[in-house]
Amino acid sequence: MVLVISEPIKSQSKTVCVIGAGPSGLVSARELQKEGHKVVVREQNDDVVGQWLYQPNVEEEDPLGKTKALKVHSSIYSSLRLISPREVMGFSDFPFTVKEGRDSRRFPGHEELWLYLKDFCEVFGLREMIRFNVRVEFVGMVDDDKDVDDNMKRWMVKSVAKKTGEVIEEVFDAVVVASGHYSYPRLPSIKGMDSWKRKQLHSHIYRVPDPFRDEVVVVVGCSMSGQDISIELVEVAKEVHLSAKSLDVPPGLSKVISKHHNFHLHLEIESLEEDGRVIFVDGSCIVADTILYCTGYWYKFPFLESKGRVEVDDNRVGPLFEHTFSPFLSPSLSFVGIPRKLIGFPFFESQAKWIAKLLSGKTSLPSFDEMMESISEFYLAREAAGIPKRNTHDICDFNYSDKYADYIGFPHLEEWRKELCMSALLNSIENLDTYRDSWDDDDLLQETLQNPYFTQFTSP
């Protein structure tokens, strides 16, 4: 399908509300400001960086995250380290380099990424645009008249100041949703789950292993977090039982399991019994103290009233053109940071640039019909590839980032970024417990560090 971009309208400045001051929100604010828009960022926490702002106190949160409003936004646990090397993660003009006196590891802990994003915020003067400790409660169109031109739609944003309870109402020309998608726990449906009397929690509130000392723990889910947390728990727990969809797991995980007498792999859970038994689909069973669900997260936008134009169906947010624009509500409503399993920060930056230029009138989107046809073709292609609807936004393709960049002339991902990313991924598959500290691509790394990206750009 060939998409035709219509002629842009005259350049103009808009008032824009960005929801969230995490990586996607910060880079959106910067690009919008560069285009001359008047930007206000609403952030529910008391500092920037969103999900990467570690919140150790989780006692007030529901263990399974079943409450309508979450008290804890971050799902970061204390020992978490990046799964990608720092070299690939930086924005296009702000490399994630080593700073004196800070975590210098190639795969640093979460605090180092938090500091990198704080540096980004300070260097580009973004903090003055951010209103902290403000939770957005409602976003809806002021005038939902279908006869109103898309460029004239305006949005009411209602927020609550967390400390005072003050209600704040403001009207904006556009809203950018950058609220993240690693907060609302997604849970499996298991027979007996609601009546199981022992401890159950989602990894959303897992922070440290000590509370599980000498326990028999079942970890449900074999994602990176499930593997990481299991490896950490096996050092303190009596037993760790990792429940996965298949016993055909990556060699790196098999190596780790073979090193520990108290680490066991199982198929999925058939049922939970009131006496504490956990019965697996192969008929085997154990008596457990705790079940820890590492089963992912829902996309949720509880504040957004779109009159059904943007909905979440089995974790598919849509319809969205290129995971960013609602054909019904663009360009005044957009989303940054929806796609997963790609090199995130440069992609968020390309999204932000496209949105900023659209709002200033320097470019335009395809027609409504063309966008809807493109979305339909994308859905059909995913279905034909056997990809479940819930994984609609899992990209796993460098070429997609390059295709997206072409809409606005953003540079393609550098080859060194792709190569270093793939090298780390392959190393993690083979050497799960050591890949963050031992690698065999040092020649490529040293060559990469001589690239102008690292030698010309400097940051404090």
Salt bridges, closest charged atoms under 4 A:
GLU31 OE2 - ARG30 NH2 2.98
GLU31 OE1 - LYS34 NZ 3.56
GLU31 OE1 - LYS353 NZ 3.05
GLU35 OE2 - LYS357 NZ 3.31
GLU35 OE1 - LYS362 NZ 3.32
ASP47 OD2 - LYS118 NZ 3.00
ASP47 OD1 - ARG127 NH2 3.09
GLU61 OE2 - HIS204 NE2 3.67
GLU87 OE1 - ARG106 NE 2.93
ASP93 OD2 - ARG30 NH1 2.92
ASP103 OD2 - ARG105 NH2 2.84
GLU112 OE2 - ARG86 NH2 3.24
GLU112 OE2 - ARG102 NE 3.34
ASP119 OD2 - ARG102 NH2 3.10
GLU122 OE2 - ARG127 NE 2.96
ASP144 OD2 - LYS307 NZ 3.22
ASP144 OD1 - ARG309 NH2 3.13
ASP150 OD1 - LYS153 NZ 3.98
GLU169 OE2 - LYS158 NZ 3.79
GLU170 OE2 - ARG42 NH2 2.29
GLU170 OE2 - ARG131 NH1 2.33
ASP173 OD1 - ARG154 NE 3.15
ASP194 OD1 - LYS66 NZ 3.66
ASP210 OD1 - ARG213 NH2 3.50
GLU215 OE2 - LYS199 NZ 3.47
ASP228 OD2 - ARG436 NH2 2.89
GLU235 OE2 - HIS260 NE2 3.97
GLU239 OE1 - HIS241 NE2 2.68
ASP275 OD2 - ARG277 NE 2.90
ASP313 OD2 - LYS389 NZ 2.75
GLU322 OE2 - LYS403 NZ 3.35
GLU349 OE2 - ARG30 NH2 3.13
ASP394 OD1 - ARG340 NE 2.66
ASP394 OD2 - LYS341 NZ 3.71
ASP402 OD2 - HIS412 ND1 3.86
ASP402 OD2 - LYS418 NZ 2.98
ASP406 OD1 - HIS412 NE2 2.68
GLU414 OE1 - ARG417 NE 2.65
GLU415 OE2 - LYS418 NZ 3.40
ASP433 OD2 - LYS259 NZ 2.94
ASP437 OD1 - ARG81 NH2 2.97
ASP441 OD1 - ARG106 NH1 3.06
